[in-house]
């Protein structure tokens, strides 16, 4: 088992982090030596419509992507080195049960107010309060966390009653809303109430979102200010769920940046655009263990895994541009690297899958369809995404499970629709198998999804009750460093062994740039965007 831990994160005052320029050639010149373009318009492809823009109230990855333009975090973690540097906080420290952040002075909000340490604490306490319904509670802000302020030192102290692994990394990446956004969470659904480089000025749902640069911004992670050459004046996020359309617009110059994978990747590569590689989970499979669902039977879950060739499924879902996943933690920089999958999954074997169901009492009738105690094996697969590779992967799984003797209904949809089905709590029995990606760099993020209350009271959408997982999490939560990574690997292995969730594919998505780039990192943070002539 391979593992590594994140570096020691205690920071001294005045610590400076040297961040590598990924793909753009830095801030002084662009691809091919082009000079920075002053006051240009940066257009990029957004793979789904974000809907509401409040970044602490939605689980939408599209909202997470677009929020980086308008909201800053307390610290910045470099994806190449995993080191942590200053952002809204100028220094920090942590213990197993606490993290402290000294908030820099002079940070302003889009409404003209000044960011105070109390506002930062209010953000943390808002997310931690279960009555507020933040989707970041239990993941970014641990359940039970509380924040207090020392005004004299401008320090925010976050405490947990029990050890909370990766507490600094978790809380440090929380998008910080200004006080008006904390007091009225709905106010930031259609407006930017943050401290970021940009603020939204136009919303055309399903089409585009326009952001304008704020003057006076001077606290970017790499020293960027609103006067830095190449920083755009305007940013337009174009909703482009079709990858081929994004590829065409990137080639024509209509877009300056777009994530491209699948069959369109080869023609973009031929254009010799600068790019950044971003690994991302492409195939995670969850099984509903609500008592009335057939997938509450561990034999059914095991047989479904045995019946489908996951190697083939990984290639189909990534259009040949992916690899088999070895951990649910796929987003860089990862706090831990380990393999929880290979040794814990049954091998692909249709005959073995049939035998597994036979032994559990799911018998086949004359037409091969299976039932138990008069109840047919009816399965409902819901999956995130409507592109051709995901549709083809769903059809492949449907065919394999039909051959096993199940009746399989398949429903594809955009991310918001699938999230509504599995996380809204409207009907927790409405699905049996879900393909939706929970993307995180921290293994502790998944705890709320694998234990605790079901929606709408909690996030355990698969209704998992796994004492071995819970015990392993308890052990891991009291550890730090290499020992913590080993323990988190053991915890995730229990989920795989019980066939509660299976991660089967990671895609390598390239973020391509045409006359543009990033001054740091691998995400479209507002202060990192650069345009070139």
Protein Blocks (a to p, Z undefined) as FASTA:
>chain_A
ZZdddddfbdcehiacddddehjlpjmbcehhiacdehiacddddfbdekjabfklccbf
klmmmmmmmpccfbdcdfklopacdfkbmbdcddfkbccddddehiacfkopacdfklmm
mmmmmmmpmklopakgoilpcghiacdddfknopacdddfbdcehklmmmmmpccddfkl
mmmmmlmmmcccdfbfbdcfbdcehiaccddddehiacbfnopafklghiafbdcddddf
bfklmmmmmmnopambdcdehjllmmmmmnopacddddddfbdcdddfbfkbmklpmklm
mmmmmmpcfklmmmmmnnopaccdfbfblbdcdfbdcdfklmmcccddfklmmmmmmmno
pacdfkopaceehiacddddddedjbfklmmmmmmmmmmmmmnopacddddddfklmmmm
mmnomammlpfbdcdddddfbfklmmmmmgcjddfkbmclnopacfklmmmmmmmmmpgh
jllmmmmmmmmmmmmmnomaccfbdcddddddehiacfedjbdcfklpccdZZ
